[in-house]
Amino acid sequence: LEISQAVDEGAHAVLIVDQAGWHVTPKLKVPDNITLLYLPPRSPELNPVESLWQFMRENWLSNRIFKDYDDIVSHCCDAWNKLVAQPWKIMSIGMRDWAHRF
């Protein structure tokens, strides 16, 4: 709904999403001014966030034993905050050379 409200009146938005269950459920109500465009299955190279998750796993979340659920959440939040503090890192990980050729 928030994306829909940010679309100019008379305009239409195309939102590119993966095929996660919450994106394809019939329960999802897509506003009339938005069209969902689904990425092909098993194509992480098209979804830059997959590379961000991989980076966080490789650098801050792997090879550890978590004490409990709260410990997992705490480490995930810490990893996320470290990443958010490095916008240049997010840009470099998410950049796709093939998408910026003219």
All heavy atoms as an XYZ file, in Angstrom:
840
protein
N       0.824     -1.193      0.000
C       0.000      0.000      0.000
C       0.871      1.262      0.000
O       0.559      2.207     -0.682
C      -0.937     -0.011      1.207
C      -1.958      1.111      1.257
C      -2.827      1.137      0.037
C      -2.805      0.999      2.493
N       1.977      1.231      0.755
C       2.829      2.428      0.796
C       3.455      2.720     -0.560
O       3.568      3.881     -0.946
C       3.916      2.255      1.859
C       3.355      2.368      3.266
C       4.425      2.506      4.311
O       5.430      3.197      4.042
O       4.242      1.928      5.379
N       3.861      1.687     -1.281
C       4.432      1.905     -2.616
C       3.360      2.503     -3.522
O       3.623      3.448     -4.261
C       4.991      0.594     -3.194
C       6.184      0.115     -2.361
C       5.391      0.773     -4.654
C       6.699     -1.253     -2.735
N       2.171      1.969     -3.444
C       1.060      2.458     -4.255
C       0.811      3.951     -4.025
O       0.550      4.703     -4.964
C      -0.204      1.661     -3.935
O      -1.311      2.187     -4.597
N       0.915      4.376     -2.785
C       0.669      5.783     -2.450
C       1.786      6.689     -2.956
O       1.573      7.885     -3.146
C       0.502      5.934     -0.939
C      -0.757      5.259     -0.423
C      -0.835      5.209      1.092
O       0.137      5.479      1.787
N      -1.994      4.850      1.609
N       2.969      6.121     -3.196
C       4.102      6.919     -3.678
C       4.099      7.064     -5.197
O       4.877      7.846     -5.746
C       5.420      6.285     -3.222
N       3.240      6.323     -5.876
C       3.150      6.398     -7.336
C       2.318      7.628     -7.705
O       1.241      7.845     -7.165
C       2.502      5.109     -7.903
C       2.316      5.217     -9.413
C       3.340      3.892     -7.549
N       2.858      8.428     -8.622
C       2.137      9.629     -9.051
C       0.762      9.273     -9.598
O       0.572      8.220    -10.220
C       2.925     10.361    -10.143
C       4.162     11.054     -9.606
O       4.243     11.280     -8.386
O       5.059     11.347    -10.419
N      -0.176     10.168     -9.390
C      -1.522      9.975     -9.907
C      -1.473      9.842    -11.429
O      -0.789     10.609    -12.111
C      -2.416     11.155     -9.514
C      -3.865     10.923     -9.842
C      -4.770     12.025     -9.305
O      -4.404     12.654     -8.301
O      -5.817     12.233     -9.916
N      -2.145      8.855    -11.939
C      -2.155      8.603    -13.377
C      -0.990      7.755    -13.852
O      -0.940      7.373    -15.015
N      -0.041      7.469    -12.975
C       1.119      6.646    -13.339
C       0.887      5.209    -12.886
O      -0.054      4.906    -12.153
C       2.385      7.212    -12.701
N       1.762      4.332    -13.334
C       1.686      2.917    -12.983
C       3.089      2.437    -12.645
O       4.050      2.810    -13.314
C       1.110      2.115    -14.159
C       0.710      0.731    -13.783
N      -0.524      0.436    -13.257
C       1.380     -0.430    -13.850
C      -0.595     -0.861    -13.014
N       0.557     -1.414    -13.368
N       3.212      1.618    -11.612
C       4.515      1.106    -11.193
C       4.619     -0.381    -11.497
O       3.639     -1.116    -11.407
C       4.714      1.322     -9.693
N       5.824     -0.803    -11.861
C       6.131     -2.214    -12.005
C       7.102     -2.552    -10.884
O       8.161     -1.932    -10.762
C       6.756     -2.531    -13.381
C       7.162     -3.994    -13.460
C       5.784     -2.175    -14.494
N       6.725     -3.505    -10.072
C       7.524     -3.907     -8.921
C       8.113     -5.280     -9.204
O       7.374     -6.249     -9.421
C       6.641     -3.928     -7.672
C       7.310     -4.175     -6.342
C       8.352     -3.099     -6.041
C       6.255     -4.197     -5.246
N       9.436     -5.362     -9.246
C      10.119     -6.625     -9.531
C      10.324     -7.362     -8.214
O      10.917     -6.819     -7.283
C      11.469     -6.378    -10.236
C      11.231     -5.634    -11.554
C      12.195     -7.697    -10.474
C      12.505     -5.177    -12.243
N       9.819     -8.593     -8.142
C       9.903     -9.390     -6.916
C      10.333    -10.810     -7.260
O      10.190    -11.273     -8.393
C       8.553     -9.418     -6.169
C       8.163     -8.036     -5.678
C       7.458     -9.997     -7.025
N      10.876    -11.506     -6.249
C      11.167    -12.922     -6.444
C       9.872    -13.707     -6.255
O       8.810    -13.126     -6.069
C      12.280    -13.391     -5.515
C      11.941    -13.233     -4.046
O      10.748    -13.088     -3.702
O      12.871    -13.263     -3.228
N       9.961    -15.010     -6.314
C       8.762    -15.827     -6.215
C       8.596    -16.430     -4.820
O       8.095    -17.551     -4.672
C       8.769    -16.911     -7.293
C       8.678    -16.300     -8.681
C       8.471    -17.327     -9.757
O       7.668    -18.244     -9.623
N       9.198    -17.183    -10.854
N       8.988    -15.674     -3.813
C       8.778    -16.106     -2.435
C       7.281    -16.274     -2.203
O       6.459    -15.609     -2.841
C       9.349    -15.072     -1.470
N       6.939    -17.150     -1.289
C       5.543    -17.467     -1.038
C       4.669    -16.268     -0.762
O       3.522    -16.196     -1.213
N       5.194    -15.292     -0.039
C       4.393    -14.110      0.288
C       4.209    -13.180     -0.905
O       3.377    -12.306     -0.874
C       4.972    -13.346      1.482
C       6.436    -13.077      1.377
C       7.045    -12.042      0.744
C       7.476    -13.880      1.919
N       8.406    -12.147      0.840
C       8.714    -13.280      1.573
C       7.499    -15.063      2.658
C       9.940    -13.808      1.941
C       8.733    -15.571      3.027
C       9.930    -14.950      2.672
N       4.983    -13.377     -1.980
C       4.796    -12.571     -3.186
C       3.786    -13.199     -4.144
O       3.227    -12.501     -4.986
C       6.113    -12.387     -3.932
C       7.104    -11.562     -3.187
N       8.453    -11.787     -3.278
C       6.961    -10.529     -2.327
C       9.101    -10.918     -2.515
N       8.205    -10.145     -1.930
N       3.613    -14.516     -4.048
C       2.754    -15.207     -5.015
C       1.425    -15.680     -4.418
O       0.590    -16.216     -5.134
C       3.494    -16.404     -5.664
C       4.699    -15.921     -6.456
C       3.892    -17.434     -4.631
N       1.233    -15.472     -3.130
C      -0.014    -15.920     -2.507
C      -1.225    -15.164     -3.057
O      -1.147    -13.961     -3.289
C       0.044    -15.774     -0.974
O      -1.201    -16.212     -0.415
C       0.283    -14.332     -0.564
N      -2.315    -15.863     -3.264
C      -3.530    -15.169     -3.707
C      -4.070    -14.215     -2.643
O      -4.886    -13.354     -2.945
C      -4.527    -16.296     -3.979
C      -3.843    -17.581     -3.672
C      -2.471    -17.303     -3.225
N      -3.585    -14.331     -1.419
C      -4.022    -13.442     -0.340
C      -3.432    -12.039     -0.493
O      -3.917    -11.092      0.109
C      -3.623    -14.005      1.025
C      -4.314    -15.302      1.368
C      -3.822    -15.818      2.707
C      -4.439    -17.156      3.039
N      -3.926    -17.681      4.311
N      -2.365    -11.913     -1.299
C      -1.726    -10.612     -1.500
C      -2.622     -9.732     -2.354
O      -2.997    -10.093     -3.472
C      -0.361    -10.779     -2.178
C       0.432     -9.514     -2.442
C       0.797     -8.819     -1.132
C       1.691     -9.837     -3.225
N      -2.963     -8.588     -1.835
C      -3.801     -7.634     -2.560
C      -2.896     -6.585     -3.207
O      -2.298     -5.758     -2.514
C      -4.803     -6.953     -1.612
C      -5.695     -7.930     -0.864
C      -6.570     -8.728     -1.819
C      -7.467     -9.666     -1.046
N      -7.607    -10.962     -1.638
N      -2.784     -6.646     -4.514
C      -1.926     -5.715     -5.255
C      -2.796     -4.557     -5.740
O      -3.777     -4.771     -6.453
C      -1.253     -6.414     -6.449
C      -0.361     -5.441     -7.212
C      -0.460     -7.628     -5.978
N      -2.442     -3.329     -5.374
C      -3.220     -2.165     -5.821
C      -3.258     -2.076     -7.348
O      -2.366     -2.561     -8.045
C      -2.458     -0.983     -5.216
C      -1.720     -1.562     -4.051
C      -1.356     -2.958     -4.465
N      -4.284     -1.434     -7.847
C      -4.490     -1.323     -9.298
C      -3.375     -0.569    -10.009
O      -3.175     -0.768    -11.209
C      -5.830     -0.643     -9.603
C      -7.015     -1.515     -9.225
O      -6.852     -2.754     -9.149
O      -8.108     -0.955     -9.010
N      -2.650      0.282     -9.301
C      -1.594      1.065     -9.964
C      -0.221      0.395     -9.868
O       0.799      1.016    -10.130
C      -1.548      2.491     -9.421
C      -1.143      2.559     -7.966
O      -1.206      1.575     -7.236
N      -0.734      3.747     -7.532
N      -0.201     -0.895     -9.511
C       1.053     -1.658     -9.438
C       0.884     -2.976    -10.172
O      -0.141     -3.644    -10.044
C       1.459     -1.938     -7.975
C       1.801     -0.639     -7.254
C       2.623     -2.913     -7.907
C       2.183     -0.817     -5.812
N       1.898     -3.342    -10.944
C       1.973     -4.662    -11.563
C       3.209     -5.355    -11.015
O       4.288     -4.753    -10.963
C       2.081     -4.556    -13.102
O       0.891     -3.940    -13.593
C       2.272     -5.912    -13.746
N       3.048     -6.608    -10.591
C       4.187     -7.384    -10.116
C       4.836     -8.100    -11.293
O       4.150     -8.702    -12.122
C       3.741     -8.412     -9.071
C       3.127     -7.862     -7.792
C       2.789     -8.992     -6.830
C       4.044     -6.851     -7.128
N       6.151     -8.010    -11.366
C       6.923     -8.720    -12.378
C       7.820     -9.691    -11.621
O       8.671     -9.270    -10.830
C       7.751     -7.736    -13.208
C       8.673     -8.342    -14.262
C       7.859     -9.068    -15.325
C       9.525     -7.257    -14.891
N       7.613    -10.981    -11.846
C       8.333    -11.999    -11.089
C       9.659    -12.371    -11.736
O       9.720    -12.584    -12.953
C       7.470    -13.260    -10.951
C       6.213    -13.016    -10.168
C       4.995    -12.848    -10.809
C       6.247    -12.929     -8.783
C       3.831    -12.610    -10.098
C       5.086    -12.689     -8.056
C       3.890    -12.534     -8.717
O       2.743    -12.303     -8.016
N      10.693    -12.445    -10.915
C      11.980    -12.951    -11.385
C      11.845    -14.442    -11.659
O      11.049    -15.127    -11.000
C      13.058    -12.739    -10.320
C      13.466    -11.294    -10.042
C      14.386    -11.233     -8.830
C      14.162    -10.708    -11.255
N      12.622    -14.970    -12.600
C      12.569    -16.418    -12.838
C      13.051    -17.169    -11.587
O      13.871    -16.656    -10.822
C      13.548    -16.636    -13.987
C      13.914    -15.306    -14.501
C      13.554    -14.289    -13.481
N      12.548    -18.390    -11.385
C      13.005    -19.156    -10.223
C      14.493    -19.500    -10.341
O      15.030    -19.599    -11.443
C      12.144    -20.414    -10.253
C      11.596    -20.499    -11.631
C      11.578    -19.103    -12.177
N      15.115    -19.672     -9.198
C      16.534    -20.070     -9.123
C      17.427    -19.148     -9.952
O      18.222    -19.604    -10.763
C      16.698    -21.532     -9.532
C      16.029    -22.488     -8.563
C      16.076    -23.918     -9.014
N      15.322    -24.172    -10.229
C      13.999    -24.263    -10.309
N      13.266    -24.122     -9.254
N      13.412    -24.517    -11.455
N      17.275    -17.846     -9.736
C      18.106    -16.877    -10.467
C      18.640    -15.813     -9.510
O      18.312    -14.630     -9.642
C      17.309    -16.240    -11.599
O      16.144    -15.640    -11.081
N      19.462    -16.217     -8.544
C      19.961    -15.239     -7.572
C      20.789    -14.121     -8.196
O      20.883    -13.038     -7.642
C      20.808    -16.080     -6.611
C      21.144    -17.314     -7.364
C      20.007    -17.547     -8.319
N      21.339    -14.363     -9.384
C      22.129    -13.316    -10.045
C      21.269    -12.130    -10.451
O      21.777    -11.038    -10.686
C      22.874    -13.889    -11.258
C      22.000    -14.246    -12.441
C      21.261    -15.584    -12.326
O      21.421    -16.285    -11.314
O      20.515    -15.919    -13.259
N      19.955    -12.318    -10.519
C      19.050    -11.230    -10.863
C      18.508    -10.509     -9.636
O      17.850     -9.477     -9.763
C      17.873    -11.762    -11.693
C      18.230    -12.395    -13.032
C      16.979    -12.938    -13.704
C      18.954    -11.407    -13.925
N      18.765    -11.049     -8.461
C      18.220    -10.505     -7.226
C      19.372    -10.095     -6.307
O      19.889    -10.923     -5.546
C      17.324    -11.553     -6.562
C      16.530    -10.989     -5.413
O      16.714     -9.849     -5.025
N      15.657    -11.790     -4.848
N      19.795     -8.833     -6.368
C      20.975     -8.400     -5.609
C      20.899     -8.652     -4.108
O      21.922     -8.826     -3.465
C      21.055     -6.895     -5.896
C      20.333     -6.719     -7.183
C      19.248     -7.762     -7.185
N      19.710     -8.705     -3.532
C      19.633     -8.930     -2.092
C      20.189    -10.307     -1.725
O      20.705    -10.501     -0.628
C      18.195     -8.724     -1.561
C      17.299     -9.894     -1.905
C      18.211     -8.480     -0.069
N      20.132    -11.260     -2.643
C      20.708    -12.575     -2.368
C      22.210    -12.463     -2.111
O      22.758    -13.146     -1.257
C      20.440    -13.535     -3.530
C      18.983    -13.836     -3.775
C      18.333    -14.625     -2.647
O      19.037    -15.247     -1.837
O      17.086    -14.606     -2.577
N      22.859    -11.583     -2.849
C      24.298    -11.371     -2.646
C      24.575    -10.701     -1.307
O      25.591    -10.968     -0.670
C      24.875    -10.522     -3.777
O      24.678    -11.171     -5.011
N      23.669     -9.822     -0.876
C      23.837     -9.189      0.432
C      23.736    -10.210      1.553
O      24.527    -10.199      2.496
C      22.805     -8.079      0.632
C      22.986     -6.843     -0.229
C      21.808     -5.900     -0.052
C      24.285     -6.148      0.097
N      22.740    -11.119      1.451
C      22.611    -12.167      2.473
C      23.865    -13.031      2.491
O      24.369    -13.399      3.553
C      21.378    -13.030      2.213
C      20.091    -12.336      2.483
C      19.067    -12.139      1.602
C      19.673    -11.735      3.720
N      18.044    -11.450      2.210
C      18.394    -11.196      3.511
C      20.255    -11.598      4.971
C      17.682    -10.531      4.510
C      19.550    -10.939      5.964
C      18.284    -10.420      5.738
N      24.374    -13.381      1.315
C      25.591    -14.201      1.235
C      26.767    -13.482      1.892
O      27.532    -14.086      2.639
C      25.905    -14.536     -0.223
C      27.099    -15.445     -0.399
C      26.876    -16.818      0.187
O      25.763    -17.324      0.185
N      27.921    -17.414      0.719
N      26.909    -12.197      1.631
C      27.988    -11.421      2.239
C      27.879    -11.437      3.765
O      28.866    -11.636      4.469
C      27.960     -9.979      1.717
C      28.980     -9.091      2.365
C      30.296     -9.098      1.937
C      28.632     -8.253      3.417
C      31.246     -8.291      2.542
C      29.566     -7.446      4.028
C      30.880     -7.467      3.583
N      26.669    -11.228      4.282
C      26.490    -11.218      5.743
C      26.786    -12.593      6.341
O      27.413    -12.685      7.394
C      25.084    -10.760      6.118
C      24.873     -9.286      5.864
S      23.406     -8.581      6.645
C      22.117     -9.618      6.053
N      26.344    -13.647      5.653
C      26.644    -15.001      6.154
C      28.152    -15.240      6.167
O      28.695    -15.744      7.151
C      25.955    -16.057      5.292
C      24.487    -16.217      5.583
C      23.905    -17.445      4.897
N      24.022    -17.409      3.460
C      23.112    -16.901      2.633
N      22.013    -16.364      3.111
N      23.298    -16.916      1.346
N      28.826    -14.897      5.091
C      30.262    -15.155      4.988
C      31.079    -14.344      5.992
O      32.122    -14.799      6.451
C      30.754    -14.839      3.579
C      30.290    -15.829      2.533
C      30.677    -15.421      1.128
O      31.198    -14.293      0.935
O      30.437    -16.225      0.209
N      30.618    -13.144      6.321
C      31.432    -12.255      7.144
C      31.027    -12.180      8.604
O      31.889    -11.926      9.456
C      31.418    -10.848      6.539
C      32.203    -10.799      5.256
O      33.414    -10.706      5.282
N      31.513    -10.922      4.134
N      29.753    -12.359      8.907
C      29.335    -12.118     10.280
C      28.454    -13.205     10.890
O      28.235    -13.204     12.096
C      28.592    -10.777     10.377
C      29.422     -9.622      9.932
C      30.689     -9.312     10.341
C      29.068     -8.620      8.993
N      31.137     -8.179      9.706
C      30.146     -7.725      8.867
C      27.924     -8.378      8.241
C      30.137     -6.627      8.036
C      27.913     -7.277      7.411
C      29.009     -6.416      7.313
N      27.905    -14.094     10.085
C      26.914    -15.015     10.637
C      27.275    -16.495     10.552
O      26.588    -17.322     11.128
C      25.555    -14.794      9.948
C      24.955    -13.402     10.148
C      23.714    -13.227      9.290
C      24.645    -13.158     11.616
N      28.343    -16.838      9.859
C      28.664    -18.255      9.701
C      29.670    -18.723     10.755
O      30.286    -17.921     11.457
C      29.227    -18.512      8.302
O      30.426    -17.791      8.128
N      29.804    -20.020     10.841
C      30.772    -20.664     11.740
C      30.627    -20.223     13.187
O      31.597    -19.920     13.861
C      32.218    -20.424     11.261
C      32.463    -21.021      9.902
O      31.968    -22.097      9.603
N      33.196    -20.306      9.072
N      29.418    -20.207     13.660
C      29.165    -19.887     15.067
C      28.074    -20.786     15.606
O      27.285    -21.335     14.864
C      28.805    -18.427     15.317
C      28.151    -17.668     14.250
C      27.761    -16.254     14.698
N      28.705    -15.242     14.268
C      29.480    -14.537     15.075
N      29.435    -14.713     16.353
N      30.290    -13.632     14.607
N      28.080    -20.905     16.887
C      27.023    -21.633     17.580
C      26.222    -20.603     18.355
O      26.772    -19.847     19.151
C      27.609    -22.688     18.537
C      28.385    -23.731     17.728
C      26.505    -23.333     19.358
C      29.152    -24.720     18.574
N      24.946    -20.569     18.088
C      24.074    -19.615     18.754
C      23.497    -20.253     20.013
O      23.127    -21.423     20.023
C      22.950    -19.174     17.813
C      23.445    -18.497     16.564
C      23.502    -19.173     15.360
C      23.855    -17.174     16.604
C      23.961    -18.544     14.217
C      24.314    -16.532     15.465
C      24.367    -17.221     14.261
N      23.428    -19.461     21.075
C      22.930    -19.967     22.358
C      21.434    -20.249     22.316
O      20.967    -21.225     22.874
C      23.223    -18.972     23.486
C      24.698    -18.819     23.789
C      24.915    -17.856     24.936
C      24.982    -16.458     24.363
N      25.345    -15.424     25.313
N      20.702    -19.361     21.663
C      19.254    -19.489     21.619
C      18.713    -18.554     20.535
O      19.476    -17.895     19.827
C      18.621    -19.179     22.987
C      19.039    -17.827     23.551
O      19.382    -16.905     22.765
O      19.011    -17.672     24.788
N      17.411    -18.521     20.428
C      16.762    -17.699     19.408
C      17.154    -16.225     19.539
O      17.465    -15.564     18.542
C      15.239    -17.862     19.521
C      14.467    -16.957     18.585
C      14.312    -17.293     17.241
C      13.898    -15.775     19.049
C      13.611    -16.464     16.382
C      13.195    -14.947     18.190
C      13.060    -15.298     16.860
O      12.374    -14.471     16.016
N      17.142    -15.706     20.762
C      17.488    -14.295     20.966
C      18.916    -14.002     20.529
O      19.202    -12.913     20.022
C      17.291    -13.903     22.434
C      15.820    -13.863     22.818
O      14.982    -13.635     21.930
O      15.530    -14.052     24.019
N      19.814    -14.970     20.697
C      21.198    -14.802     20.257
C      21.269    -14.719     18.736
O      22.023    -13.915     18.183
C      22.048    -15.961     20.784
C      23.536    -15.712     20.645
O      23.975    -14.550     20.801
O      24.271    -16.692     20.392
N      20.465    -15.531     18.056
C      20.413    -15.482     16.591
C      19.922    -14.108     16.139
O      20.534    -13.464     15.277
C      19.488    -16.584     16.027
C      20.064    -17.958     16.323
C      19.264    -16.389     14.530
C      19.113    -19.099     16.019
N      18.825    -13.669     16.729
C      18.257    -12.363     16.355
C      19.266    -11.255     16.621
O      19.456    -10.354     15.795
C      16.930    -12.111     17.099
C      16.450    -10.681     16.880
C      15.871    -13.102     16.659
N      19.930    -11.317     17.754
C      20.922    -10.298     18.107
C      22.057    -10.253     17.085
O      22.457     -9.175     16.633
C      21.474    -10.577     19.502
O      22.492     -9.671     19.815
N      22.586    -11.412     16.700
C      23.673    -11.448     15.722
C      23.199    -10.976     14.344
O      23.942    -10.288     13.635
C      24.262    -12.856     15.628
C      25.274    -13.145     16.683
N      24.943    -13.611     17.925
C      26.605    -12.998     16.684
C      26.025    -13.760     18.653
N      27.059    -13.385     17.916
N      21.981    -11.346     13.968
C      21.452    -10.906     12.673
C      21.267     -9.386     12.648
O      21.602     -8.731     11.658
C      20.143    -11.613     12.366
S      20.354    -13.355     11.953
N      20.747     -8.837     13.729
C      20.579     -7.382     13.811
C      21.926     -6.678     13.767
O      22.082     -5.655     13.090
C      19.817     -6.999     15.079
S      18.074     -7.436     15.034
N      22.899     -7.233     14.466
C      24.241     -6.656     14.471
C      24.834     -6.684     13.055
O      25.389     -5.687     12.586
C      25.136     -7.418     15.446
C      26.515     -6.817     15.544
O      26.627     -5.590     15.805
O      27.508     -7.563     15.377
N      24.687     -7.816     12.366
C      25.202     -7.931     10.997
C      24.506     -6.925     10.083
O      25.148     -6.254      9.269
C      25.009     -9.353     10.483
N      23.185     -6.819     10.209
C      22.427     -5.879      9.376
C      22.895     -4.447      9.619
O      23.107     -3.677      8.674
C      20.936     -6.021      9.654
C      20.119     -5.118      8.790
C      19.529     -3.957      9.142
C      19.841     -5.303      7.402
N      18.878     -3.402      8.073
C      19.060     -4.206      6.994
C      20.175     -6.293      6.472
C      18.607     -4.071      5.684
C      19.724     -6.149      5.170
C      18.948     -5.044      4.789
N      23.066     -4.072     10.893
C      23.500     -2.713     11.216
C      24.907     -2.432     10.712
O      25.196     -1.321     10.268
C      23.384     -2.465     12.724
C      21.940     -2.361     13.166
O      21.077     -1.933     12.415
N      21.660     -2.774     14.385
N      25.784     -3.428     10.751
C      27.130     -3.254     10.186
C      27.038     -2.989      8.686
O      27.747     -2.137      8.146
C      27.979     -4.500     10.440
C      28.464     -4.647     11.848
C      29.282     -5.931     11.983
C      29.671     -6.201     13.404
N      30.374     -7.486     13.553
N      26.178     -3.747      8.026
C      26.035     -3.577      6.582
C      25.433     -2.221      6.237
O      25.925     -1.520      5.349
C      25.170     -4.704      6.006
C      24.995     -4.698      4.501
C      26.327     -4.904      3.793
C      23.999     -5.755      4.078
N      24.394     -1.823      6.934
C      23.729     -0.547      6.667
C      24.690      0.628      6.884
O      24.581      1.656      6.210
C      22.462     -0.415      7.540
C      21.890      0.984      7.498
C      21.420     -1.420      7.090
N      25.650      0.451      7.769
C      26.637      1.508      8.027
C      27.663      1.624      6.898
O      28.507      2.518      6.937
C      27.341      1.247      9.360
N      27.589      0.736      5.912
C      28.538      0.738      4.801
C      27.790      0.808      3.460
O      27.792     -0.154      2.690
C      29.383     -0.541      4.831
C      30.141     -0.763      6.112
C      30.863     -2.088      6.089
O      31.655     -2.352      5.188
N      30.595     -2.916      7.072
N      27.148      1.922      3.167
C      26.369      1.992      1.923
C      27.210      1.725      0.679
O      26.705      1.179     -0.300
C      25.797      3.407      1.930
C      26.575      4.163      2.947
C      27.121      3.170      3.917
N      28.478      2.075      0.685
C      29.349      1.805     -0.457
C      29.488      0.300     -0.659
O      29.593     -0.168     -1.787
C      30.718      2.457     -0.254
C      31.414      1.946      0.985
C      32.270      0.881      1.066
C      31.280      2.428      2.319
N      32.673      0.678      2.361
C      32.077      1.625      3.155
C      30.571      3.481      2.888
C      32.178      1.829      4.527
C      30.686      3.684      4.258
C      31.479      2.867      5.058
N      29.483     -0.470      0.419
C      29.583     -1.922      0.325
C      28.302     -2.486     -0.290
O      28.346     -3.357     -1.154
C      29.830     -2.517      1.709
C      29.954     -4.026      1.723
C      31.125     -4.523      0.915
C      32.428     -4.343      1.651
N      33.555     -4.917      0.892
N      27.166     -1.971      0.139
C      25.888     -2.416     -0.419
C      25.854     -2.143     -1.916
O      25.452     -3.003     -2.708
C      24.705     -1.718      0.292
C      24.659     -2.126      1.767
C      23.386     -2.032     -0.407
C      23.687     -1.316      2.598
N      26.300     -0.955     -2.323
C      26.300     -0.615     -3.747
C      27.225     -1.527     -4.536
O      26.868     -1.984     -5.624
C      26.697      0.847     -3.950
C      25.624      1.809     -3.498
S      25.987      3.532     -3.871
C      27.297      3.892     -2.718
N      28.404     -1.806     -3.995
C      29.349     -2.642     -4.743
C      28.868     -4.088     -4.833
O      29.051     -4.738     -5.852
C      30.746     -2.578     -4.114
O      30.773     -3.224     -2.861
N      28.239     -4.588     -3.781
C      27.727     -5.963     -3.807
C      26.535     -6.070     -4.758
O      26.400     -7.040     -5.496
C      27.318     -6.418     -2.387
C      28.566     -6.551     -1.501
C      26.557     -7.729     -2.426
C      28.259     -6.767     -0.027
N      25.674     -5.068     -4.738
C      24.464     -5.110     -5.549
C      24.650     -4.739     -7.004
O      23.775     -4.988     -7.827
N      25.779     -4.149     -7.344
C      26.021     -3.703     -8.715
C      26.121     -4.898     -9.659
O      26.765     -5.893     -9.347
C      27.321     -2.897     -8.784
C      27.626     -2.313    -10.138
S      26.452     -1.072    -10.663
C      26.801      0.245     -9.524
N      25.465     -4.789    -10.777
C      25.536     -5.802    -11.822
C      26.072     -5.121    -13.073
O      25.389     -4.280    -13.660
C      24.155     -6.411    -12.109
C      23.513     -7.121    -10.919
C      24.342     -8.331    -10.544
N      23.699     -9.180     -9.564
C      23.953     -9.116     -8.267
N      24.780     -8.223     -7.776
N      23.356     -9.955     -7.434
N      27.290     -5.463    -13.467
C      27.902     -4.822    -14.626
C      27.017     -4.908    -15.865
O      26.885     -3.945    -16.608
C      29.271     -5.452    -14.936
C      30.316     -5.106    -13.894
O      30.142     -4.092    -13.199
O      31.298     -5.851    -13.770
N      26.388     -6.058    -16.078
C      25.584     -6.253    -17.274
C      24.357     -5.341    -17.286
O      23.798     -5.068    -18.338
C      25.162     -7.701    -17.422
C      24.454     -8.261    -16.230
C      25.017     -8.984    -15.211
C      23.065     -8.131    -15.896
N      24.066     -9.323    -14.279
C      22.861     -8.799    -14.671
C      21.990     -7.505    -16.504
C      21.612     -8.880    -14.057
C      20.738     -7.584    -15.904
C      20.570     -8.269    -14.690
N      23.945     -4.852    -16.124
C      22.746     -4.024    -16.055
C      23.052     -2.544    -16.318
O      22.138     -1.750    -16.452
C      22.081     -4.177    -14.701
N      24.336     -2.193    -16.427
C      24.694     -0.792    -16.571
C      25.455     -0.522    -17.848
O      26.137      0.468    -17.977
C      25.527     -0.352    -15.353
C      24.742     -0.421    -14.091
N      23.887      0.557    -13.694
C      24.669     -1.394    -13.148
C      23.308      0.234    -12.548
N      23.760     -0.962    -12.202
N      25.347     -1.408    -18.797
C      26.004     -1.196    -20.093
C      25.034     -0.457    -21.009
O      23.869     -0.749    -21.075
C      26.395     -2.521    -20.710
C      27.487     -3.209    -19.908
C      28.001     -4.419    -20.598
N      28.976     -5.047    -19.718
C      29.154     -6.322    -19.618
N      28.471     -7.149    -20.368
N      30.056     -6.805    -18.789
N      25.566      0.486    -21.730
C      24.724      1.267    -22.636
C      25.055      0.957    -24.070
O      26.117      0.678    -24.452
C      24.921      2.770    -22.387
C      24.460      3.165    -21.019
C      25.349      3.225    -19.957
C      23.132      3.466    -20.794
C      24.914      3.594    -18.679
C      22.700      3.831    -19.533
C      23.597      3.901    -18.466
